[in-house]
């Protein structure tokens, strides 16, 4: 077969080695096709979605289903380290390419620009990156998201590098931006997390208080000895006293004195609870009004010394100061993630996966419990597992949309080609990251059973739909023959609850009890479908009307109540899903 590029260069290649592809900039009609699912979660919860496909086209497609609907984007793009070539469909960059940095930035700019359109006004994006492109990526993200929306430069210290020539630097970074920081401020969003080891500290104090016969003085001495020997943060260790009546852990670090003299300051002395004598008053008076001070005293929140000679101080309880602001630098051994993934899959299939515990922490901080979370560099599927585990931990209903391609490792690619199995063959595709790593990982985490039938765990409750991005023929699009490949897009836009609604024969409409959508193919049957939905149990929140007539579609939409979102798809309905248009 003779192949020619845009510059007139001609080569001869075997037909078996040629794969048809769409050019970037060419109008594409995308569809989605189901390639598997697992259902172990609540039927009313949104399904997680794992898509095999080119992420640029997937982002354009999600522009229809999820415009301004995503709470959090986390991506771990190729780092462009220069120690090997990297390829991502529309770009092939060699390690000696003098333009590899600008090509990488162009590659990222196209995707980040689309990604920004998917974020809610309060949405946040986190991008993992290494030293090689960190400074360039920050400038690019300042340009796309605005430097006023920069939130943090997180530093992940993953361990030292013994092979370094100069400095052993084991850090990677995560750049964090908001879509609109003013919207976050307006909603009072603050990131807080439980102090590490809080439960251990409180349990230890409770145990010592009980074993001492509720002798707070003895328990307090034992507790302080334990704190000295423990590897805890100073913020925890300063809570080193045990309250006599309740056993609660507290400190008396808060000064009750006013910082400066002002009129109307109270100088009324407090009486010592044991001696009954007056305690000293701060030189500038109390910082609290007399009413507030007496309220604290009545509530037992004032700490006195052994005698009346000391100025009383205010108590702070550990269980009331359990939250802290996350630091920008954190440590976690990066090698643990590889060992963990190998255990899930039963063998080594993917190098340098991300750590699901790290992702769980930042997803927990940055997104609500019902968030939509997108990762369009899905790789091994760490983000999907992190979201599934978080939901199991706190009964959240977060939904993960994960996009990955089906690229092979260089080693597998060479071996399969040598054996005569080229791209597109069953043997070749089976070794790609989607089929060989991402899908098996997510299935194993949810079901607890590996591909080979061995048991990994008890599994986790979750619903997951595995889909492939399809490119539809224009002639079939205009003949309205591709509904089956469009149905998953409707399902995604309506919230991905229940199963994808497919059409049987020439039905006038389709729906089911568990799904969040119904599809009306015959606008004249709108009243009939509306009556069915009003009288039968269902979860339908979104009705799509397929019609050639705008007037007919609008009229049909009037049959449905305000609680249902109605969306007419006019004309040759798949035209609505063209991507790569010149105006996109």
C-alpha positions, 0 to 999 in steps of 0.5 A: 500500500502506498502512503503519502503525507502532506509534504508529498513524502511517499512510502510503501507499507503492508496493508496489515500494518496500516490503521485508519484514523481521523485527522485532527481538525476533521469533523468527527461524529463520536459515539460510545459502545459498551464493552462491559460493566460491573454492578455491585452498588446501589441502583440509585447511585451514579455509575462510574464510567471508564472510557477507552479512547483518544482523550482530546476527542473524549473531552470534546464529547464531554463538552456535550454531556458535562459542560460546567458539570465537573467538580474536580479534575485530576490528571497525571499527564506524560511528564516529558522527561526526555529519557524516552520517546512518548506518544499520544495519538496526535503527537509523537515526540522524540527524546532528541527533538529540540521542540519537544517542550513546545510540542508538549505544551501545545499538546497540553494546551488543547486538552486543558482548554477543553477541560476548563469548559467542563468545570463548575464555577467552583470546580478545581483542577489538579495536575501532577507534573515533574521537574521537567515541565513544572515551570512551563506548565505553571505558566500555561495554567496561569494563561488558561485558568488565570493566575488569580485562580492559582490555589497551591503548588503541592510537593510530593516527597516520594523518597530519595534517588540513589542514582542522582549525580548532584542532588537526590530529589524525589519530589513530584508536584501537583499544580492546583487551580480553581475555575473561579476562586471568587466563587469558592470564597463566596460559598465559604469553601475551606479545605480541612482534614482530620489531624493525623493520629487523632483517634490514637491519641484520644483512645490512649487518653481514654484508656489511661483515664479508665485504668487509673480509676478516673484519676485525672492527675495520674492519668495525665502524668502517664499520658504526657510520658506517652506523648514524649515517646510518640512520633506525633506532630507538635500540634497534637502534643500540645494537648497534654492534660486530661480533664478531671470530670470528663477525661477529655484531652485539653490544653490551657495554652490560651491566654485570657488577657487583653493584648492592650488596655482599652476602656470598659475592659473587665478587671473582675477577679475570678475565685480559685475553685479550691482555695476560694481566694481571688486569682490575679487579673491580667494587667490589661484586663480580660480579653472577654467581656465579663458575661463571656468570661462567666459563661466560660467559667460556668461551662468548665472551660477555665483552667486554674493553677494548683493555687490562686497565685496563677492567672487563669487560662482558657481550655481548648479541647483536642476533640474540638480542634480535630481539623487542620489545614493541609500542608503543601508538602507531604511525604509518602514512599512512591514505590508502595503504589507499584507493589500495591497494583501488582497485588491487585492484578497478580503480576507486574503490568504497569510502571509507576502508578499513582498512589490511591491513598494520596488521591483519596486524600486530595479528592476528600479535601477538594470535592464534595461527597456527591462530586463528579470527578474526571481523569482524562489521563486515566492510566492504570485507573488509580483515580477510579479506585480512589473514588470507589474506596472513598464512597465505601469509606463515607457512603458518598455518591461521587462519580468518576469519569475516567478516560484512557487510551489503549497504548502498549508498552514499547516492549509489548509493542515490539514483541507483538509486531515481531510475532505478526500481531499488529495494531487492531488485531485481537492479540495486540489490543488485548495488551493495551493499557485499557484492556490489560491494566485499567479495566482488570484493575477496576473490575478486581477492586469492585468484584474482589476477583482477578482476571484469572479467577483468583480471589483478591478481596471481598470487593467494594460496592460500585457500579461501573460501565466500560465504554469505547469511543467510536467514530461513526460514519457520516452517511449512517449519521445522516440516515439516523442509524446510529442511535445505539452508539448515541444512547450512552451519551444520553445516559451520561448526560442524564446522570448515568443512573441505572443502565443505558437505555437501548431501542428495541425494534421501532418503539415510540419511546424507551425507558426503564425503572432504574434508569435516569432517562427516557428517550422519545422517538415519536413526538406524537407519543409524548403524552403517552410517555408522560402518563407512563412516567407519572403512574409507574415507579421510575427514576427518570429525570431527563427525557430526550426527544428525537424529532425533525421538527423544532415545533413538534419537539417543543410541543412534545416537551410541554407534556412533561412536568417541571421535575423532568429536564426535556431536551429535543434533538432536532433534525439529523440528531447526531449532528448535535454531536459533531466534534472537531468543528472549526468553531469548537 
